[in-house]
Amino acid sequence: MQIFEGLSAKLQETIKKIRSSGRVTEKDIKEMMREIKIALIEADVNFLIVKDFIKKVSERASGSEILESLTPGQQIVKIVNEELTELLGSTQSRLTFSSSPPTIYMLAGLQGSGKTTTCGKLAALLRKQGKKPVMVACDVYRPAAVKQLEVVGAQLDIPVFKIDGSTQPVMIAKKAVEHAVSHMFDVVLLDTAGRLHIDEELMKELSEIKKAVKPQEILLVVDSMTGQDAVNTAGGFNEKLGIDGVILTKLDGDTRGGAAISVKSATGKPIKFAATGEKLSDLEPFYPDRMAGRILGMGDVLGLIEKAQEAFDEKKAAEMEARIRKSAITLDDYLEQMQQIKKMGSISELVGMIPGMNAKQLDGVNFDQKKMDRMEAIIKSMTLKERIDPSILNAGRRRRIASGSGTTVQDVNSLLKSFEGMKNMMKSFNNMGKRGRKGFPGLGRNGGDFKWQ
């Protein structure tokens, strides 16, 4: 995630030095702690939280069983990972559901934190889990707030409850719950009003809504790009309203990330979700251990697998494998693979989930989203026959495709060259697999699964 790039790079550099050390002294640990302390403070993590974190890690790392072990550097890295996980919340905190539907979730937060969009994202996520949600327009003050929620609802095909002309959020919330009961909705999401800052009037209104409908959970939506202000906001809402969890928005923003690390310690309330992009599907459950791993360069293999499972259709993947084995892959297959990779998210985010890598390592490497869009347009401008058999693409056909896709002949040639390169690579892997089954030197004999020996 872009928000942690600066912090992640600094911590990984510090950890790399200590991990490679065969022998570690107390002086080495002090130096490492100093560097980690500076990195966290520069990332806008609360000073008191940093102080407590450094104290815990130092105490655990300075024990004789660590310093005298065969792998002291790795042991210390393990301690840093465990304490960072604890700081972020220890274990994943899931939403709770009411024993008798509907379950009511009240979304609160300051104006501009992203409540309305987050309301839609959460509704979409719950629907994927088999729930039947309705979103409720309780923000009667901000111009076009109701319309914005309706637009989000229309994009997701999720209903929005509103009362035209009403200026009474408490009454809207109560009527919405009655509507949910009578129409068999099992989840009610209240999109409440915000202010530019916490004030008594806002808290009074939210407290009255809470008293009237007794929400299962109050979820505070916090803009992670506001740094320490986000932590102060979370503390204020928790003190005056009582919250059950936090949703961090704009984690894809170019900021220092201190809010994400500080908010759990500052409020005692768990981070339940993180919004990682602008799309209405960009909301993920927050896993403290996975996030710690990504910050420290240990990756998030489970997260990567889950993204792949969501993006790739198993049946289509099996069909694709069969075509690869027969060397029968087409440009339609190539297009489908590109589209499925795009579904998984940005390349920099995916790289951050691979152990030992971070987005900074992509400096100078050009993953051009526009280039992928051009490739898609080129393939879609071809006839079915041309996609199946690109060898028929003479100069005239290539000019026609370039004109139809708004690209150049050079772009078309570049795509075809990439496609041929991929086909040749697939053919090589396929041939290696066949040889492996016959006892090819250096390859195993487990069917098509070959391993370097």
Sine and cosine of phi, psi and omega as CSV:
sin_phi,cos_phi,sin_psi,cos_psi,sin_omega,cos_omega
0.00,0.00,0.72,-0.70,-0.09,-1.00
-0.84,0.54,-0.53,0.85,-0.06,-1.00
-0.85,0.53,-0.47,0.88,-0.08,-1.00
-0.98,-0.21,0.12,0.99,-0.13,-0.99
-0.83,0.55,-0.77,0.63,-0.05,-1.00
-0.89,0.45,-0.75,0.66,0.01,-1.00
-0.89,0.46,-0.71,0.70,-0.04,-1.00
-0.86,0.50,-0.72,0.70,-0.03,-1.00
-0.88,0.48,-0.68,0.74,-0.03,-1.00
-0.93,0.37,-0.69,0.72,0.00,-1.00
-0.91,0.41,-0.63,0.77,-0.01,-1.00
-0.91,0.41,-0.61,0.79,0.03,-1.00
-0.90,0.43,-0.68,0.74,0.03,-1.00
-0.90,0.43,-0.69,0.72,-0.04,-1.00
-0.92,0.38,-0.59,0.81,0.00,-1.00
-0.86,0.50,-0.65,0.76,-0.01,-1.00
-0.91,0.41,-0.71,0.70,-0.07,-1.00
-0.96,0.28,-0.56,0.83,-0.05,-1.00
-0.92,0.40,-0.58,0.82,-0.05,-1.00
-0.99,0.14,-0.09,1.00,-0.02,-1.00
-0.97,0.23,0.80,-0.60,0.05,-1.00
-0.97,0.24,-0.51,0.86,-0.01,-1.00
-0.76,-0.65,0.72,-0.70,-0.05,-1.00
-0.83,-0.56,0.75,-0.66,0.03,-1.00
-0.95,-0.30,0.18,-0.98,0.05,-1.00
-0.89,0.45,-0.52,0.85,0.06,-1.00
-0.90,0.45,-0.66,0.75,0.03,-1.00
-0.87,0.49,-0.67,0.74,-0.02,-1.00
-0.91,0.42,-0.67,0.74,0.01,-1.00
-0.88,0.48,-0.66,0.75,0.01,-1.00
-0.91,0.41,-0.67,0.74,0.03,-1.00
-0.89,0.45,-0.69,0.72,0.00,-1.00
-0.89,0.45,-0.59,0.81,0.03,-1.00
-0.89,0.45,-0.69,0.72,-0.01,-1.00
-0.92,0.39,-0.65,0.76,0.02,-1.00
-0.91,0.41,-0.65,0.76,0.01,-1.00
-0.87,0.50,-0.73,0.68,0.01,-1.00
-0.89,0.47,-0.70,0.72,-0.02,-1.00
-0.87,0.49,-0.68,0.74,-0.02,-1.00
-0.93,0.36,-0.66,0.75,0.00,-1.00
-0.92,0.40,-0.66,0.75,0.05,-1.00
-0.90,0.44,-0.44,0.90,0.03,-1.00
-0.99,0.12,0.10,0.99,0.08,-1.00
0.96,0.27,0.43,0.90,0.11,-0.99
-0.98,0.20,0.65,-0.76,-0.01,-1.00
-0.80,0.60,0.72,-0.69,-0.10,-0.99
-0.86,0.51,-0.68,0.74,-0.02,-1.00
-0.91,0.42,-0.59,0.81,0.03,-1.00
-0.93,0.37,-0.65,0.76,0.05,-1.00
-0.88,0.47,-0.71,0.71,-0.02,-1.00
-0.86,0.51,-0.70,0.71,0.00,-1.00
-0.92,0.39,-0.64,0.76,0.00,-1.00
-0.89,0.46,-0.74,0.67,-0.02,-1.00
-0.88,0.47,-0.64,0.77,0.00,-1.00
-0.88,0.47,-0.71,0.70,-0.02,-1.00
-0.90,0.44,-0.72,0.70,-0.02,-1.00
-0.90,0.43,-0.70,0.71,-0.02,-1.00
-0.86,0.51,-0.71,0.70,-0.02,-1.00
-0.88,0.47,-0.67,0.74,-0.01,-1.00
-0.95,0.30,-0.59,0.81,-0.10,-1.00
-0.98,0.18,-0.35,0.94,-0.09,-1.00
-1.00,0.04,-0.02,1.00,-0.01,-1.00
-0.92,0.39,0.51,-0.86,-0.05,-1.00
-0.88,0.47,-0.54,0.84,-0.02,-1.00
-0.91,0.41,-0.41,0.91,0.05,-1.00
-0.99,0.10,-0.79,0.61,-0.07,-1.00
-0.89,0.45,-0.51,0.86,-0.04,-1.00
-0.99,-0.13,0.09,1.00,0.00,-1.00
-0.97,0.25,0.20,-0.98,-0.01,-1.00
-0.95,0.31,-0.44,0.90,-0.04,-1.00
-0.77,-0.63,0.90,0.43,-0.08,-1.00
-0.87,0.49,-0.64,0.76,-0.01,-1.00
-0.86,0.51,-0.73,0.69,-0.01,-1.00
-0.92,0.40,-0.58,0.81,0.02,-1.00
-0.90,0.45,-0.65,0.76,0.00,-1.00
-0.93,0.37,-0.64,0.77,0.06,-1.00
-0.87,0.49,-0.64,0.77,0.03,-1.00
-0.88,0.47,-0.65,0.76,0.02,-1.00
-0.90,0.43,-0.71,0.71,0.02,-1.00
-0.86,0.52,-0.69,0.73,0.00,-1.00
-0.89,0.46,-0.71,0.70,-0.02,-1.00
-0.90,0.44,-0.67,0.74,-0.02,-1.00
-0.95,0.31,-0.57,0.82,0.05,-1.00
-0.93,0.38,-0.63,0.78,0.08,-1.00
-0.87,0.49,-0.69,0.73,0.03,-1.00
-0.89,0.46,-0.65,0.76,0.00,-1.00
-0.89,0.45,-0.59,0.80,-0.03,-1.00
-0.99,0.15,-0.17,0.99,0.05,-1.00
0.73,-0.68,0.03,1.00,0.08,-1.00
0.94,0.34,-0.95,0.30,-0.02,-1.00
-0.80,-0.59,0.33,-0.94,0.01,-1.00
-0.90,0.44,0.68,-0.73,0.04,-1.00
-0.95,-0.31,0.91,-0.42,-0.04,-1.00
-1.00,0.02,0.33,-0.94,0.14,-0.99
-0.92,0.40,0.57,-0.82,0.13,-0.99
-0.98,-0.21,0.45,-0.89,-0.03,-1.00
-0.87,-0.50,0.54,-0.84,0.01,-1.00
-0.94,0.35,0.59,-0.81,0.02,-1.00
-0.93,0.37,-0.43,0.90,0.06,-1.00
-0.81,-0.58,0.94,-0.35,-0.04,-1.00
-0.85,0.52,0.41,-0.91,0.05,1.00
-1.00,0.09,0.46,-0.89,0.14,-0.99
-1.00,0.08,0.78,-0.63,-0.06,-1.00
-0.95,-0.30,0.82,-0.57,0.10,-1.00
-0.90,-0.43,0.77,-0.63,-0.01,-1.00
-0.96,-0.29,0.87,-0.49,0.02,-1.00
-1.00,-0.09,0.84,-0.55,-0.01,-1.00
-0.83,-0.56,0.28,-0.96,0.02,-1.00
0.39,-0.92,0.19,-0.98,0.01,-1.00
-0.97,0.25,0.32,-0.95,0.04,-1.00
-0.89,0.46,0.72,-0.69,0.02,-1.00
1.00,-0.01,-0.01,1.00,-0.01,-1.00
-0.98,0.21,-0.27,0.96,0.02,-1.00
0.98,-0.20,0.45,0.90,-0.06,-1.00
-0.87,0.49,-0.74,0.67,-0.11,-0.99
-0.90,0.43,-0.72,0.69,0.04,-1.00
-0.90,0.43,-0.66,0.75,0.02,-1.00
-0.90,0.44,-0.58,0.82,0.06,-1.00
-0.84,0.54,-0.71,0.70,0.03,-1.00
-0.91,0.42,-0.68,0.73,-0.01,-1.00
-0.88,0.47,-0.66,0.75,-0.01,-1.00
-0.93,0.36,-0.63,0.78,0.05,-1.00
-0.87,0.49,-0.68,0.73,0.01,-1.00
-0.90,0.43,-0.65,0.76,0.00,-1.00
-0.91,0.41,-0.67,0.75,0.01,-1.00
-0.93,0.38,-0.58,0.81,0.04,-1.00
-0.90,0.43,-0.61,0.79,0.05,-1.00
-0.88,0.48,-0.45,0.89,0.01,-1.00
-1.00,0.04,0.14,0.99,0.06,-1.00
1.00,-0.06,0.14,0.99,0.01,-1.00
-1.00,0.05,0.31,-0.95,0.05,-1.00
-0.89,-0.46,1.00,-0.05,-0.12,-0.99
-1.00,-0.04,0.42,-0.91,0.20,-0.98
-0.75,-0.66,0.69,-0.72,0.02,-1.00
-0.99,-0.16,0.59,-0.81,-0.11,-0.99
-0.85,-0.52,0.80,-0.60,-0.03,-1.00
-1.00,0.05,1.00,-0.04,0.00,-1.00
-0.99,-0.17,-0.02,1.00,0.03,-1.00
-1.00,0.00,0.99,-0.15,-0.07,-1.00
-0.98,-0.18,0.11,0.99,-0.08,-1.00
-0.96,-0.28,-0.70,0.71,-0.07,-1.00
-0.95,0.32,0.77,-0.64,0.01,-1.00
-0.83,0.56,0.75,-0.66,0.07,-1.00
0.92,0.39,0.23,0.97,0.01,-1.00
-0.89,0.45,-0.69,0.72,0.00,-1.00
-0.90,0.44,-0.68,0.73,-0.01,-1.00
-0.89,0.46,-0.65,0.76,0.01,-1.00
-0.87,0.49,-0.69,0.73,0.02,-1.00
-0.91,0.42,-0.60,0.80,0.03,-1.00
-0.91,0.43,-0.63,0.78,0.03,-1.00
-0.89,0.45,-0.70,0.71,0.04,-1.00
-0.88,0.48,-0.70,0.72,0.02,-1.00
-0.87,0.49,-0.65,0.76,0.00,-1.00
-0.91,0.41,-0.64,0.77,0.02,-1.00
-0.89,0.45,-0.56,0.83,-0.04,-1.00
-1.00,-0.10,-0.16,0.99,-0.12,-0.99
0.86,0.52,0.71,0.71,0.05,-1.00
-0.87,-0.50,0.78,-0.63,-0.08,-1.00
-0.91,0.41,0.50,-0.86,0.04,-1.00
-0.86,-0.51,0.79,-0.62,0.06,-1.00
-1.00,-0.09,0.76,-0.65,0.03,-1.00
-0.55,-0.84,0.32,-0.95,0.13,-0.99
-0.80,-0.60,0.96,-0.28,-0.06,-1.00
-0.84,0.54,0.74,-0.67,0.09,-1.00
0.99,0.15,-0.12,0.99,-0.03,-1.00
-0.98,0.21,0.62,-0.79,0.08,-1.00
-0.88,-0.48,0.39,0.92,-0.06,-1.00
-0.87,-0.50,1.00,0.00,-0.04,-1.00
-0.84,0.54,-0.58,0.81,-0.02,-1.00
-0.90,0.44,-0.70,0.71,0.02,-1.00
-0.91,0.42,-0.64,0.77,0.03,-1.00
-0.87,0.49,-0.70,0.71,0.00,-1.00
-0.88,0.47,-0.69,0.72,0.00,-1.00
-0.90,0.43,-0.71,0.71,0.01,-1.00
-0.90,0.43,-0.57,0.82,0.01,-1.00
-0.90,0.44,-0.64,0.76,0.02,-1.00
-0.91,0.41,-0.67,0.74,0.07,-1.00
-0.87,0.50,-0.67,0.74,0.03,-1.00
-0.89,0.46,-0.67,0.75,-0.01,-1.00
-0.90,0.44,-0.66,0.75,0.01,-1.00
-0.90,0.44,-0.73,0.68,-0.07,-1.00
-0.95,0.31,-0.42,0.91,-0.03,-1.00
-0.96,-0.29,0.23,0.97,0.12,-0.99
0.89,0.46,0.55,0.83,0.16,-0.99
-0.99,0.13,0.70,-0.71,-0.04,-1.00
-0.98,-0.20,-0.08,1.00,0.07,-1.00
-0.69,-0.73,0.74,-0.67,0.07,-1.00
-0.88,-0.47,0.83,-0.56,0.01,-1.00
-0.92,-0.38,0.92,-0.40,-0.04,-1.00
-1.00,-0.04,0.91,-0.41,0.06,-1.00
-1.00,-0.03,0.99,-0.15,-0.12,-0.99
-1.00,0.01,0.17,-0.99,0.00,-1.00
-0.97,0.25,0.40,-0.92,0.08,-1.00
-0.82,-0.58,0.06,-1.00,0.10,-0.99
-0.71,-0.71,0.16,-0.99,0.06,-1.00
-0.94,0.33,-0.38,0.92,0.08,-1.00
-0.43,-0.90,0.26,-0.97,-0.02,-1.00
-0.92,0.39,0.78,-0.63,0.10,-0.99
-0.66,-0.75,0.25,-0.97,-0.09,-1.00
-0.89,0.46,-0.62,0.79,-0.03,-1.00
-0.89,0.46,-0.69,0.72,0.03,-1.00
-0.89,0.46,-0.74,0.67,-0.05,-1.00
-0.90,0.43,-0.58,0.81,0.04,-1.00
-0.90,0.44,-0.70,0.72,0.00,-1.00
-0.89,0.45,-0.72,0.69,-0.02,-1.00
-0.91,0.42,-0.61,0.79,0.04,-1.00
-0.90,0.43,-0.61,0.79,0.02,-1.00
-0.93,0.37,-0.62,0.78,0.07,-1.00
-0.90,0.44,-0.70,0.71,0.02,-1.00
-0.84,0.54,-0.71,0.71,-0.02,-1.00
-0.92,0.39,-0.60,0.80,-0.09,-1.00
-0.96,0.29,-0.65,0.76,-0.12,-0.99
-0.92,-0.40,-0.12,0.99,0.03,-1.00
0.74,0.68,0.93,0.36,-0.02,-1.00
-0.89,0.46,0.56,-0.83,0.07,-1.00
-0.88,0.47,-0.67,0.74,0.04,-1.00
-0.57,-0.82,0.60,-0.80,0.17,-0.99
-0.97,-0.25,0.88,-0.48,-0.06,-1.00
-0.95,-0.31,0.86,-0.52,-0.02,-1.00
-1.00,0.00,0.83,-0.55,0.03,-1.00
-1.00,-0.05,0.87,-0.50,-0.11,-0.99
-0.84,-0.54,0.76,-0.65,0.06,-1.00
-0.99,0.17,0.95,-0.32,-0.08,-1.00
-0.93,0.37,-0.26,0.97,0.00,-1.00
-0.97,0.23,-0.15,0.99,-0.01,-1.00
-1.00,0.00,0.11,0.99,0.14,-0.99
0.85,0.52,-0.76,-0.64,-0.05,-1.00
-0.89,0.46,-0.45,0.89,0.06,-1.00
-0.88,0.48,-0.57,0.82,0.03,-1.00
-0.90,0.44,-0.64,0.77,0.00,-1.00
-0.93,0.37,-0.68,0.74,0.03,-1.00
-0.89,0.45,-0.65,0.76,0.04,-1.00
-0.88,0.48,-0.73,0.68,-0.01,-1.00
-0.87,0.50,-0.68,0.74,0.02,-1.00
-0.90,0.44,-0.66,0.76,0.00,-1.00
-0.91,0.41,-0.71,0.71,0.01,-1.00
-0.91,0.42,-0.64,0.76,-0.02,-1.00
-0.91,0.41,-0.63,0.78,-0.01,-1.00
-0.93,0.37,-0.67,0.75,-0.12,-0.99
-1.00,-0.02,-0.49,0.87,-0.08,-1.00
-0.92,-0.40,-0.59,0.80,-0.10,-0.99
1.00,0.08,0.96,-0.27,-0.02,-1.00
-0.94,-0.35,0.32,-0.95,-0.02,-1.00
-0.94,-0.34,-0.29,0.96,-0.02,-1.00
-0.08,-1.00,0.19,-0.98,-0.06,-1.00
-0.84,-0.54,0.62,-0.78,0.17,-0.98
-0.91,-0.42,0.88,-0.48,0.01,-1.00
-1.00,0.00,0.81,-0.59,0.04,-1.00
-0.97,-0.26,0.27,-0.96,0.09,-1.00
0.87,0.50,0.61,0.79,0.07,-1.00
-0.95,0.31,-0.13,0.99,0.07,-1.00
-1.00,0.01,-0.01,1.00,-0.04,-1.00
-0.97,0.23,0.36,-0.93,-0.04,-1.00
-1.00,0.04,0.97,0.24,-0.01,-1.00
-0.77,-0.64,-0.10,-1.00,-0.14,-0.99
-1.00,-0.02,-0.23,0.97,0.15,-0.99
1.00,0.09,0.06,1.00,-0.06,-1.00
-0.89,0.46,-0.54,0.84,-0.02,-1.00
-0.88,0.48,-0.69,0.72,-0.03,-1.00
-0.89,0.46,-0.58,0.82,-0.03,-1.00
-0.99,0.14,-0.54,0.84,-0.11,-0.99
-1.00,0.08,-0.50,0.87,-0.26,-0.97
-0.90,0.44,-0.59,0.80,0.00,-1.00
-0.92,0.40,-0.73,0.69,0.00,-1.00
-0.92,0.40,-0.60,0.80,-0.07,-1.00
-0.95,0.31,-0.52,0.85,-0.08,-1.00
-0.94,-0.33,-0.39,0.92,-0.11,-0.99
0.98,0.21,0.06,1.00,-0.02,-1.00
-0.96,-0.28,0.61,-0.79,-0.10,-0.99
-0.97,0.24,0.49,-0.87,0.20,-0.98
-0.99,0.14,0.86,-0.51,-0.07,-1.00
-0.99,-0.13,-0.56,0.83,-0.02,-1.00
-0.61,-0.79,0.38,-0.93,0.09,-1.00
-0.74,-0.67,0.78,-0.63,0.07,-1.00
-1.00,-0.02,0.86,-0.52,-0.16,-0.99
-0.93,-0.36,0.17,0.99,-0.01,-1.00
-0.06,-1.00,-0.05,-1.00,-0.07,-1.00
-1.00,0.04,-0.37,0.93,-0.04,-1.00
-0.92,0.38,0.48,-0.88,-0.04,-1.00
-0.95,0.32,-0.08,1.00,0.08,-1.00
-0.99,-0.15,-0.05,1.00,-0.10,-1.00
-1.00,0.04,0.89,0.45,0.11,-0.99
-0.68,-0.73,0.82,-0.58,-0.07,-1.00
-0.82,-0.57,0.56,-0.83,0.17,-0.99
-0.85,0.52,0.57,-0.82,-0.05,-1.00
-1.00,-0.08,0.88,-0.48,0.03,-1.00
-0.94,-0.34,0.95,-0.30,-0.03,-1.00
-0.82,0.57,-0.68,0.74,-0.04,-1.00
-0.92,0.40,-0.63,0.78,0.01,-1.00
-0.93,0.36,-0.65,0.76,0.00,-1.00
-0.90,0.43,-0.67,0.74,0.04,-1.00
-0.87,0.49,-0.68,0.73,0.02,-1.00
-0.87,0.49,-0.64,0.77,-0.01,-1.00
-0.94,0.34,-0.63,0.78,0.02,-1.00
-0.89,0.45,-0.62,0.78,-0.06,-1.00
-1.00,0.00,0.09,1.00,0.04,-1.00
0.98,0.18,0.29,0.96,0.01,-1.00
-1.00,-0.04,-0.05,1.00,0.08,-1.00
0.98,0.20,-0.02,-1.00,0.03,-1.00
-0.56,-0.83,0.96,0.27,-0.09,-1.00
-0.89,0.46,-0.65,0.76,0.01,-1.00
-0.88,0.48,-0.68,0.74,0.03,-1.00
-0.89,0.46,-0.64,0.77,0.01,-1.00
-0.90,0.44,-0.68,0.74,0.03,-1.00
-0.89,0.45,-0.68,0.73,0.00,-1.00
-0.89,0.46,-0.65,0.76,0.03,-1.00
-0.89,0.45,-0.67,0.74,0.00,-1.00
-0.90,0.43,-0.66,0.75,0.01,-1.00
-0.90,0.44,-0.61,0.80,0.03,-1.00
-0.93,0.35,-0.62,0.78,-0.12,-0.99
-0.99,0.14,-0.56,0.83,-0.14,-0.99
-0.97,-0.23,0.77,-0.64,0.05,-1.00
-0.99,0.17,0.83,-0.55,-0.08,-1.00
-0.87,0.49,-0.67,0.74,-0.02,-1.00
-0.90,0.43,-0.70,0.71,0.00,-1.00
-0.91,0.42,-0.60,0.80,0.01,-1.00
-0.89,0.45,-0.64,0.77,0.02,-1.00
-0.91,0.40,-0.66,0.76,0.03,-1.00
-0.90,0.44,-0.65,0.76,0.02,-1.00
-0.89,0.46,-0.68,0.73,0.00,-1.00
-0.87,0.49,-0.66,0.75,0.00,-1.00
-0.89,0.45,-0.65,0.76,-0.01,-1.00
-0.93,0.36,-0.59,0.81,0.03,-1.00
-0.90,0.44,-0.68,0.74,0.00,-1.00
-0.88,0.48,-0.53,0.85,0.01,-1.00
-1.00,-0.04,0.06,1.00,-0.07,-1.00
0.83,0.56,0.63,0.78,-0.05,-1.00
-0.93,-0.37,0.43,0.90,-0.05,-1.00
-0.95,0.31,0.64,-0.77,-0.05,-1.00
-0.89,-0.46,0.10,-1.00,0.06,-1.00
-0.92,0.40,-0.46,0.89,0.11,-0.99
-0.89,0.45,-0.65,0.76,0.05,-1.00
-0.90,0.44,-0.67,0.75,0.01,-1.00
-0.87,0.50,-0.70,0.72,0.02,-1.00
-0.89,0.45,-0.68,0.73,-0.02,-1.00
-0.89,0.46,-0.64,0.77,0.02,-1.00
-0.90,0.43,-0.65,0.76,0.03,-1.00
-0.88,0.47,-0.69,0.72,-0.03,-1.00
-0.91,0.42,-0.61,0.79,-0.01,-1.00
-0.95,0.31,-0.58,0.82,0.06,-1.00
-0.92,0.40,-0.63,0.78,0.03,-1.00
-0.88,0.48,-0.57,0.82,0.01,-1.00
-0.89,0.45,-0.47,0.88,-0.07,-1.00
-0.96,0.28,-0.27,0.96,0.02,-1.00
0.87,-0.49,-0.12,-0.99,-0.04,-1.00
-0.94,0.33,0.49,-0.87,0.00,-1.00
-0.87,0.49,-0.66,0.75,-0.03,-1.00
-0.89,0.45,-0.60,0.80,0.03,-1.00
-0.92,0.39,-0.67,0.74,-0.01,-1.00
-0.91,0.41,-0.64,0.77,0.01,-1.00
-0.89,0.46,-0.61,0.79,0.03,-1.00
-0.90,0.44,-0.29,0.96,-0.01,-1.00
-1.00,-0.02,-0.11,0.99,0.01,-1.00
-1.00,-0.01,0.81,-0.59,-0.04,-1.00
-0.80,0.60,0.71,-0.71,0.06,-1.00
1.00,0.09,0.04,1.00,-0.03,-1.00
-0.81,-0.59,0.45,-0.89,0.15,-0.99
-0.58,-0.81,0.22,-0.97,-0.12,-0.99
-0.87,0.49,-0.44,0.90,0.00,-1.00
-0.89,0.46,-0.45,0.89,-0.01,-1.00
-0.95,0.31,-0.12,0.99,0.03,-1.00
-1.00,0.02,-0.04,1.00,-0.01,-1.00
-0.83,0.56,0.80,-0.60,0.00,-1.00
1.00,0.02,-0.18,0.98,0.05,-1.00
-0.99,-0.16,0.81,-0.59,-0.14,-0.99
-0.98,-0.19,0.98,-0.20,0.13,-0.99
-0.99,-0.12,1.00,0.00,-0.14,-0.99
-1.00,0.04,0.94,-0.33,0.02,-1.00
-0.88,0.47,-0.61,0.79,0.00,-1.00
-0.90,0.44,-0.56,0.83,0.03,-1.00
-0.91,0.42,-0.65,0.76,0.05,-1.00
-0.89,0.45,-0.63,0.77,0.04,-1.00
-0.90,0.44,-0.63,0.78,0.02,-1.00
-0.91,0.42,-0.66,0.75,0.01,-1.00
-0.88,0.48,-0.65,0.76,0.02,-1.00
-0.89,0.45,-0.69,0.73,0.00,-1.00
-0.90,0.44,-0.63,0.78,0.00,-1.00
-0.89,0.45,-0.75,0.66,-0.03,-1.00
-0.89,0.45,-0.64,0.77,-0.01,-1.00
-0.94,0.35,-0.28,0.96,0.03,-1.00
-1.00,0.04,-0.04,1.00,0.02,-1.00
-1.00,0.00,0.39,-0.92,0.13,-0.99
-0.98,0.21,0.27,-0.96,0.01,-1.00
-0.85,0.52,-0.65,0.76,-0.01,-1.00
-0.89,0.46,-0.64,0.77,0.00,-1.00
-0.93,0.37,-0.59,0.81,0.02,-1.00
-0.92,0.38,-0.58,0.81,-0.02,-1.00
-0.97,0.25,-0.62,0.78,-0.06,-1.00
-0.75,-0.67,0.99,0.11,-0.05,-1.00
-0.90,0.43,-0.22,0.98,-0.02,-1.00
-0.91,0.42,-0.30,0.95,-0.01,-1.00
-0.99,0.10,-0.03,1.00,-0.07,-1.00
-0.98,0.21,1.00,0.01,0.07,-1.00
-0.99,0.15,-0.04,-1.00,-0.07,-1.00
-0.86,0.51,-0.66,0.75,-0.01,-1.00
-0.90,0.43,-0.69,0.72,0.02,-1.00
-0.90,0.43,-0.64,0.77,-0.01,-1.00
-0.91,0.41,-0.61,0.79,0.04,-1.00
-0.91,0.41,-0.64,0.77,0.01,-1.00
-0.90,0.44,-0.69,0.73,-0.01,-1.00
-0.90,0.43,-0.68,0.73,0.02,-1.00
-0.87,0.49,-0.68,0.73,0.01,-1.00
-0.91,0.41,-0.68,0.73,-0.03,-1.00
-0.93,0.36,-0.45,0.89,-0.05,-1.00
-0.98,-0.19,-0.02,1.00,0.00,-1.00
0.94,0.33,0.48,0.88,-0.01,-1.00
-0.85,-0.53,-0.21,-0.98,0.02,-1.00
-0.93,-0.37,0.27,-0.96,0.05,-1.00
-0.88,0.48,-0.57,0.82,0.04,-1.00
-0.88,0.48,-0.61,0.79,0.04,-1.00
-0.89,0.45,-0.67,0.75,0.01,-1.00
-0.90,0.44,-0.71,0.70,0.01,-1.00
-0.88,0.47,-0.64,0.77,0.00,-1.00
-0.89,0.45,-0.68,0.73,0.04,-1.00
-0.87,0.49,-0.73,0.68,-0.04,-1.00
-0.90,0.44,-0.58,0.82,0.04,-1.00
-0.92,0.40,-0.68,0.74,0.04,-1.00
-0.88,0.47,-0.67,0.74,-0.01,-1.00
-0.89,0.45,-0.70,0.71,0.00,-1.00
-0.91,0.42,-0.62,0.78,0.04,-1.00
-0.88,0.47,-0.67,0.74,0.02,-1.00
-0.91,0.41,-0.66,0.75,0.01,-1.00
-0.87,0.49,-0.68,0.73,-0.01,-1.00
-0.91,0.42,-0.62,0.78,0.03,-1.00
-0.90,0.44,-0.71,0.71,0.01,-1.00
-0.88,0.47,-0.64,0.77,0.00,-1.00
-0.90,0.44,-0.63,0.77,0.01,-1.00
-0.90,0.44,-0.72,0.69,0.03,-1.00
-0.88,0.48,-0.64,0.76,-0.02,-1.00
-0.90,0.44,-0.70,0.72,0.01,-1.00
-0.90,0.43,-0.63,0.78,0.04,-1.00
-0.89,0.46,-0.61,0.79,0.02,-1.00
-0.90,0.44,-0.67,0.74,-0.01,-1.00
-0.91,0.41,-0.68,0.73,0.01,-1.00
-0.91,0.42,-0.60,0.80,0.01,-1.00
-0.86,0.51,-0.63,0.78,-0.01,-1.00
-0.94,0.34,-0.38,0.93,0.02,-1.00
-1.00,-0.08,0.04,1.00,0.02,-1.00
0.99,-0.14,0.57,0.82,0.04,-1.00
-0.87,0.48,0.74,-0.67,-0.05,-1.00
-0.82,0.57,0.76,-0.65,0.07,-1.00
1.00,0.01,-0.06,1.00,-0.02,-1.00
-0.86,-0.51,0.54,-0.84,0.00,-1.00
-0.97,0.26,-0.04,-1.00,-0.06,-1.00
-0.84,-0.54,0.41,0.91,-0.06,-1.00
-1.00,0.07,0.96,0.29,0.00,-1.00
0.87,0.50,-0.75,-0.66,0.02,-1.00
-0.99,0.10,-0.15,0.99,-0.05,-1.00
-1.00,0.06,0.95,-0.31,-0.03,-1.00
-0.93,-0.38,0.57,-0.82,-0.04,-1.00
-0.79,-0.62,0.60,-0.80,0.11,-0.99
-0.93,0.36,0.70,-0.71,-0.05,-1.00
-0.94,-0.33,0.00,0.00,0.00,0.00
